[in-house]
Amino acid sequence: MNTSLLRRLGYGAAAPVLAGVIALLISSIVLAVSGSDPIETYRIMLTNGSKLETWIDTMNRATPLLLAGIAAAIGFRMNLFNIGVEGQYRLAAFVAAVVGAEIALPGVLHVGVIVLIAMFVGALWAGLSAILYVTRGINEVISTIMLNFVATGGIIAGLQPLVIDDPTAANQSTPPLPESGWIPDLNGVVEIVTREIGKGRRLTGVFLLALVAAVVYHIVITRTRFGFDLRASGMNPLAARVGGVPPKKMVIYSMLGSGAVAGLVGMPDILSNTHAFDQGFTKGLGFAGITVALLGRNSAPGMLVAALLFGFLDSSSAILQVSGAASREIVVIMQATFLMVAVIAYEIVNHKRQQDDVARAAGMTVVAS
């Protein structure tokens, strides 16, 4: 293994290790100040985390986070801030649930149609922001935030009462999907290499879809001409334009791709859990996805690790509350701490790497002369 590769691996590992150590230190201080025992808290989290059922919970929670992170990262690669993932996935899930309940198809086709509808609606809603950006110069942050409110407080709020399955139910929802529109769980696959999964836990089949989305994202971004043009436009729009990359088209393509992936974020609930869009439909995943993308540095492996980390912390909150070791809020503090410290650590490591690169370049120049 050559020296250059070792240096890259060292720098790549330095930031997350540094971030993890500092985040644990800060979290320990917060726990101690709040009257909790940090060592006991971490012991309970690790003991609970070693159970198979906890890993199933972790992967279930990580599934929509990973998809939301990929959706945000596609925009970030183009230097666009798609803050509208929240509205895109909720509107996509609502439309997919309503249409999916009205059609009858064989299992695979039914699930496929629901997924395609969700992706189309998400892409369409994100595309509105792209059109406003390239035609009117309206900042995508402003337009996506406003479209969030239009989607959730306008379209969904206005149409949901018209498609309620049971108006007398405490938790009103759209008509449930027929079983042909349910996606199978992955318990059978997991149990091939582990024991039987207990406590009624089921690994959503959308987890596999999220992994496929991550692989496709990685290949497109790092191995295709489109991915190169996307990254070039994000890093230096002027140079990309001079090189023949159409900036307006790239904005539209990136927002459409971001919205299409955002449309998948609500699929675990629609295809695996509630099989309908109800009043308690999961909120906040769009903004959590931005955190996952930032923590994972917009790379597929990094976002997968970040999503699993946040999924593990989420699944640990209940056991901490039940055991009395710490309050549920400590998990939110730990998540925020990991993000804050990771951003700082990455910048410190990048600055150090740039200094070393400059020093090495200067040294090579001196030797050459």
NUKELUM-800954 format. One record per residue (C-alpha): x, y, z; residue number from 1. Coordinates in steps of 0.25 Angstrom, whole numbers, padded with zeros to 4 digits, always signed. Layout:
BEGIN
[atom [X,Y,Z],NUM]
...
//
This chain:
BEGIN
[atom [+0000,+0000,+0000],1]
[atom [+0006,+0013,-0004],2]
[atom [+0008,+0025,+0004],3]
[atom [-0002,+0034,-0003],4]
[atom [-0013,+0024,-0001],5]
[atom [-0009,+0023,+0014],6]
[atom [-0010,+0038,+0015],7]
[atom [-0024,+0038,+0009],8]
[atom [-0029,+0027,+0018],9]
[atom [-0023,+0034,+0030],10]
[atom [-0029,+0047,+0027],11]
[atom [-0042,+0040,+0024],12]
[atom [-0043,+0033,+0037],13]
[atom [-0038,+0045,+0045],14]
[atom [-0050,+0054,+0045],15]
[atom [-0061,+0043,+0049],16]
[atom [-0052,+0038,+0060],17]
[atom [-0049,+0052,+0065],18]
[atom [-0064,+0055,+0064],19]
[atom [-0068,+0043,+0071],20]
[atom [-0058,+0045,+0083],21]
[atom [-0062,+0059,+0085],22]
[atom [-0077,+0057,+0083],23]
[atom [-0076,+0046,+0094],24]
[atom [-0068,+0055,+0103],25]
[atom [-0079,+0066,+0102],26]
[atom [-0090,+0057,+0103],27]
[atom [-0084,+0051,+0116],28]
[atom [-0083,+0065,+0122],29]
[atom [-0097,+0068,+0118],30]
[atom [-0102,+0055,+0125],31]
[atom [-0094,+0058,+0137],32]
[atom [-0099,+0072,+0138],33]
[atom [-0114,+0067,+0137],34]
[atom [-0112,+0057,+0148],35]
[atom [-0110,+0044,+0140],36]
[atom [-0098,+0034,+0140],37]
[atom [-0091,+0035,+0127],38]
[atom [-0084,+0021,+0129],39]
[atom [-0098,+0015,+0132],40]
[atom [-0105,+0021,+0121],41]
[atom [-0095,+0017,+0111],42]
[atom [-0095,+0003,+0117],43]
[atom [-0110,+0002,+0115],44]
[atom [-0109,+0007,+0101],45]
[atom [-0098,-0003,+0097],46]
[atom [-0105,-0015,+0104],47]
[atom [-0119,-0011,+0097],48]
[atom [-0111,-0009,+0084],49]
[atom [-0105,-0023,+0084],50]
[atom [-0119,-0029,+0083],51]
[atom [-0124,-0034,+0069],52]
[atom [-0138,-0027,+0071],53]
[atom [-0131,-0014,+0074],54]
[atom [-0123,-0015,+0061],55]
[atom [-0136,-0017,+0053],56]
[atom [-0142,-0005,+0060],57]
[atom [-0129,+0003,+0056],58]
[atom [-0130,-0001,+0041],59]
[atom [-0144,+0002,+0041],60]
[atom [-0142,+0016,+0046],61]
[atom [-0130,+0018,+0037],62]
[atom [-0137,+0014,+0025],63]
[atom [-0145,+0027,+0023],64]
[atom [-0133,+0035,+0028],65]
[atom [-0124,+0029,+0018],66]
[atom [-0134,+0033,+0006],67]
[atom [-0136,+0047,+0012],68]
[atom [-0121,+0048,+0013],69]
[atom [-0119,+0044,-0002],70]
[atom [-0130,+0054,-0006],71]
[atom [-0123,+0065,+0001],72]
[atom [-0109,+0061,-0004],73]
[atom [-0113,+0061,-0019],74]
[atom [-0116,+0076,-0017],75]
[atom [-0104,+0079,-0009],76]
[atom [-0095,+0073,-0020],77]
[atom [-0101,+0084,-0029],78]
[atom [-0099,+0094,-0018],79]
[atom [-0114,+0095,-0017],80]
[atom [-0121,+0094,-0003],81]
[atom [-0134,+0086,-0005],82]
[atom [-0140,+0089,+0008],83]
[atom [-0153,+0084,+0002],84]
[atom [-0151,+0069,+0004],85]
[atom [-0161,+0070,+0016],86]
[atom [-0173,+0074,+0007],87]
[atom [-0168,+0066,-0005],88]
[atom [-0168,+0053,+0003],89]
[atom [-0181,+0056,+0010],90]
[atom [-0189,+0060,-0003],91]
[atom [-0183,+0048,-0010],92]
[atom [-0187,+0038,+0001],93]
[atom [-0201,+0044,+0001],94]
[atom [-0204,+0043,-0014],95]
[atom [-0197,+0029,-0015],96]
[atom [-0206,+0024,-0003],97]
[atom [-0219,+0030,-0009],98]
[atom [-0216,+0024,-0023],99]
[atom [-0210,+0011,-0018],100]
[atom [-0223,+0008,-0011],101]
[atom [-0231,+0010,-0023],102]
[atom [-0224,+0001,-0033],103]
[atom [-0223,-0014,-0033],104]
[atom [-0211,-0021,-0039],105]
[atom [-0202,-0033,-0036],106]
[atom [-0193,-0031,-0024],107]
[atom [-0180,-0027,-0031],108]
[atom [-0187,-0018,-0041],109]
[atom [-0195,-0012,-0030],110]
[atom [-0183,-0008,-0021],111]
[atom [-0176,-0003,-0033],112]
[atom [-0187,+0006,-0038],113]
[atom [-0188,+0012,-0024],114]
[atom [-0173,+0014,-0023],115]
[atom [-0173,+0021,-0037],116]
[atom [-0185,+0030,-0033],117]
[atom [-0177,+0034,-0021],118]
[atom [-0165,+0037,-0029],119]
[atom [-0172,+0045,-0040],120]
[atom [-0180,+0053,-0030],121]
[atom [-0167,+0056,-0022],122]
[atom [-0159,+0060,-0034],123]
[atom [-0171,+0069,-0039],124]
[atom [-0172,+0076,-0026],125]
[atom [-0157,+0079,-0026],126]
[atom [-0157,+0082,-0041],127]
[atom [-0166,+0094,-0038],128]
[atom [-0154,+0100,-0030],129]
[atom [-0144,+0097,-0041],130]
[atom [-0153,+0104,-0051],131]
[atom [-0155,+0117,-0042],132]
[atom [-0140,+0117,-0040],133]
[atom [-0136,+0116,-0055],134]
[atom [-0147,+0125,-0060],135]
[atom [-0149,+0135,-0049],136]
[atom [-0136,+0134,-0041],137]
[atom [-0144,+0131,-0029],138]
[atom [-0135,+0125,-0018],139]
[atom [-0138,+0110,-0016],140]
[atom [-0137,+0111,-0001],141]
[atom [-0149,+0121,-0001],142]
[atom [-0157,+0114,-0012],143]
[atom [-0155,+0100,-0005],144]
[atom [-0159,+0105,+0009],145]
[atom [-0171,+0111,+0003],146]
[atom [-0175,+0099,-0005],147]
[atom [-0174,+0091,+0008],148]
[atom [-0185,+0099,+0014],149]
[atom [-0193,+0098,+0001],150]
[atom [-0192,+0083,+0001],151]
[atom [-0195,+0080,+0015],152]
[atom [-0204,+0092,+0020],153]
[atom [-0210,+0094,+0006],154]
[atom [-0212,+0081,-0003],155]
[atom [-0211,+0070,+0007],156]
[atom [-0220,+0078,+0018],157]
[atom [-0230,+0081,+0007],158]
[atom [-0231,+0068,+0000],159]
[atom [-0229,+0058,+0012],160]
[atom [-0243,+0060,+0018],161]
[atom [-0249,+0057,+0004],162]
[atom [-0243,+0043,+0004],163]
[atom [-0244,+0039,+0018],164]
[atom [-0247,+0024,+0020],165]
[atom [-0255,+0025,+0033],166]
[atom [-0259,+0039,+0038],167]
[atom [-0262,+0034,+0052],168]
[atom [-0248,+0028,+0054],169]
[atom [-0239,+0035,+0065],170]
[atom [-0228,+0034,+0055],171]
[atom [-0234,+0037,+0041],172]
[atom [-0226,+0032,+0029],173]
[atom [-0228,+0029,+0015],174]
[atom [-0233,+0016,+0010],175]
[atom [-0223,+0005,+0014],176]
[atom [-0215,-0002,+0002],177]
[atom [-0220,-0016,-0002],178]
[atom [-0209,-0026,+0002],179]
[atom [-0204,-0027,-0012],180]
[atom [-0199,-0013,-0009],181]
[atom [-0191,-0017,+0003],182]
[atom [-0176,-0020,+0002],183]
[atom [-0171,-0032,+0008],184]
[atom [-0162,-0031,+0020],185]
[atom [-0148,-0036,+0020],186]
[atom [-0148,-0045,+0033],187]
[atom [-0146,-0058,+0025],188]
[atom [-0134,-0052,+0019],189]
[atom [-0128,-0047,+0032],190]
[atom [-0132,-0060,+0040],191]
[atom [-0123,-0068,+0030],192]
[atom [-0111,-0063,+0037],193]
[atom [-0117,-0060,+0050],194]
[atom [-0127,-0066,+0060],195]
[atom [-0142,-0064,+0059],196]
[atom [-0146,-0049,+0061],197]
[atom [-0155,-0047,+0073],198]
[atom [-0164,-0037,+0079],199]
[atom [-0172,-0035,+0067],200]
[atom [-0160,-0028,+0060],201]
[atom [-0160,-0027,+0045],202]
[atom [-0150,-0021,+0036],203]
[atom [-0157,-0013,+0025],204]
[atom [-0154,-0017,+0011],205]
[atom [-0152,-0003,+0008],206]
[atom [-0138,-0004,+0014],207]
[atom [-0134,-0012,+0002],208]
[atom [-0139,-0001,-0007],209]
[atom [-0131,+0010,+0001],210]
[atom [-0119,+0002,-0001],211]
[atom [-0121,+0001,-0016],212]
[atom [-0123,+0016,-0016],213]
[atom [-0110,+0018,-0009],214]
[atom [-0103,+0009,-0018],215]
[atom [-0109,+0016,-0030],216]
[atom [-0106,+0030,-0025],217]
[atom [-0091,+0026,-0022],218]
[atom [-0090,+0020,-0036],219]
[atom [-0096,+0032,-0043],220]
[atom [-0089,+0043,-0035],221]
[atom [-0075,+0036,-0036],222]
[atom [-0075,+0028,-0048],223]
[atom [-0083,+0035,-0059],224]
[atom [-0082,+0047,-0068],225]
[atom [-0094,+0053,-0062],226]
[atom [-0089,+0052,-0048],227]
[atom [-0076,+0059,-0052],228]
[atom [-0084,+0070,-0058],229]
[atom [-0093,+0071,-0046],230]
[atom [-0081,+0072,-0037],231]
[atom [-0073,+0082,-0046],232]
[atom [-0086,+0091,-0047],233]
[atom [-0087,+0091,-0032],234]
[atom [-0072,+0094,-0029],235]
[atom [-0069,+0104,-0040],236]
[atom [-0082,+0108,-0048],237]
[atom [-0074,+0117,-0057],238]
[atom [-0063,+0107,-0061],239]
[atom [-0074,+0097,-0063],240]
[atom [-0081,+0106,-0072],241]
[atom [-0068,+0109,-0080],242]
[atom [-0066,+0094,-0081],243]
[atom [-0080,+0092,-0088],244]
[atom [-0088,+0088,-0076],245]
[atom [-0102,+0095,-0077],246]
[atom [-0105,+0101,-0063],247]
[atom [-0120,+0102,-0064],248]
[atom [-0122,+0088,-0069],249]
[atom [-0113,+0083,-0058],250]
[atom [-0121,+0091,-0047],251]
[atom [-0134,+0084,-0053],252]
[atom [-0128,+0070,-0054],253]
[atom [-0122,+0071,-0040],254]
[atom [-0135,+0076,-0033],255]
[atom [-0143,+0065,-0041],256]
[atom [-0134,+0055,-0036],257]
[atom [-0134,+0060,-0022],258]
[atom [-0150,+0061,-0022],259]
[atom [-0151,+0047,-0028],260]
[atom [-0143,+0041,-0016],261]
[atom [-0150,+0049,-0006],262]
[atom [-0163,+0043,-0011],263]
[atom [-0158,+0030,-0006],264]
[atom [-0156,+0035,+0009],265]
[atom [-0170,+0032,+0013],266]
[atom [-0171,+0018,+0007],267]
[atom [-0167,+0010,+0019],268]
[atom [-0180,+0015,+0025],269]
[atom [-0189,+0013,+0013],270]
[atom [-0183,+0000,+0008],271]
[atom [-0179,-0007,+0022],272]
[atom [-0186,-0001,+0034],273]
[atom [-0199,+0007,+0033],274]
[atom [-0202,+0004,+0019],275]
[atom [-0209,+0017,+0018],276]
[atom [-0207,+0032,+0020],277]
[atom [-0212,+0036,+0034],278]
[atom [-0212,+0048,+0043],279]
[atom [-0200,+0043,+0050],280]
[atom [-0192,+0041,+0038],281]
[atom [-0177,+0043,+0041],282]
[atom [-0172,+0057,+0041],283]
[atom [-0158,+0063,+0041],284]
[atom [-0151,+0053,+0033],285]
[atom [-0148,+0063,+0022],286]
[atom [-0140,+0072,+0032],287]
[atom [-0134,+0060,+0038],288]
[atom [-0129,+0056,+0024],289]
[atom [-0121,+0069,+0023],290]
[atom [-0114,+0065,+0036],291]
[atom [-0111,+0052,+0031],292]
[atom [-0105,+0057,+0018],293]
[atom [-0096,+0067,+0025],294]
[atom [-0091,+0057,+0035],295]
[atom [-0089,+0047,+0023],296]
[atom [-0082,+0058,+0015],297]
[atom [-0091,+0055,+0003],298]
[atom [-0085,+0041,+0001],299]
[atom [-0093,+0028,+0000],300]
[atom [-0085,+0021,+0011],301]
[atom [-0084,+0033,+0020],302]
[atom [-0099,+0035,+0019],303]
[atom [-0102,+0020,+0022],304]
[atom [-0093,+0021,+0035],305]
[atom [-0100,+0034,+0039],306]
[atom [-0114,+0028,+0037],307]
[atom [-0110,+0016,+0045],308]
[atom [-0104,+0024,+0056],309]
[atom [-0117,+0033,+0057],310]
[atom [-0125,+0021,+0056],311]
[atom [-0118,+0014,+0067],312]
[atom [-0119,+0027,+0076],313]
[atom [-0134,+0028,+0073],314]
[atom [-0136,+0013,+0076],315]
[atom [-0128,+0015,+0089],316]
[atom [-0137,+0027,+0094],317]
[atom [-0149,+0018,+0099],318]
[atom [-0140,+0009,+0107],319]
[atom [-0133,+0021,+0114],320]
[atom [-0146,+0026,+0117],321]
[atom [-0152,+0013,+0123],322]
[atom [-0139,+0010,+0131],323]
[atom [-0138,+0024,+0136],324]
[atom [-0124,+0025,+0132],325]
[atom [-0126,+0038,+0125],326]
[atom [-0137,+0046,+0118],327]
[atom [-0141,+0044,+0104],328]
[atom [-0136,+0058,+0101],329]
[atom [-0122,+0053,+0103],330]
[atom [-0123,+0046,+0089],331]
[atom [-0126,+0059,+0082],332]
[atom [-0115,+0066,+0089],333]
[atom [-0105,+0055,+0085],334]
[atom [-0110,+0055,+0071],335]
[atom [-0108,+0070,+0070],336]
[atom [-0095,+0069,+0077],337]
[atom [-0090,+0059,+0067],338]
[atom [-0094,+0068,+0055],339]
[atom [-0088,+0080,+0061],340]
[atom [-0075,+0074,+0065],341]
[atom [-0074,+0066,+0051],342]
[atom [-0075,+0079,+0043],343]
[atom [-0064,+0085,+0051],344]
[atom [-0055,+0073,+0051],345]
[atom [-0057,+0071,+0036],346]
[atom [-0052,+0086,+0034],347]
[atom [-0040,+0084,+0043],348]
[atom [-0036,+0072,+0036],349]
[atom [-0038,+0078,+0022],350]
[atom [-0030,+0090,+0026],351]
[atom [-0019,+0081,+0031],352]
[atom [-0019,+0073,+0018],353]
[atom [-0018,+0085,+0010],354]
[atom [-0006,+0090,+0018],355]
[atom [+0001,+0077,+0016],356]
[atom [-0002,+0077,+0001],357]
[atom [+0004,+0091,+0000],358]
[atom [+0016,+0087,+0008],359]
[atom [+0018,+0074,+0000],360]
[atom [+0016,+0082,-0013],361]
[atom [+0026,+0092,-0009],362]
[atom [+0036,+0081,-0005],363]
[atom [+0035,+0074,-0018],364]
[atom [+0037,+0088,-0025],365]
[atom [+0050,+0090,-0017],366]
[atom [+0055,+0076,-0020],367]
[atom [+0052,+0077,-0035],368]
[atom [+0060,+0091,-0036],369]
//
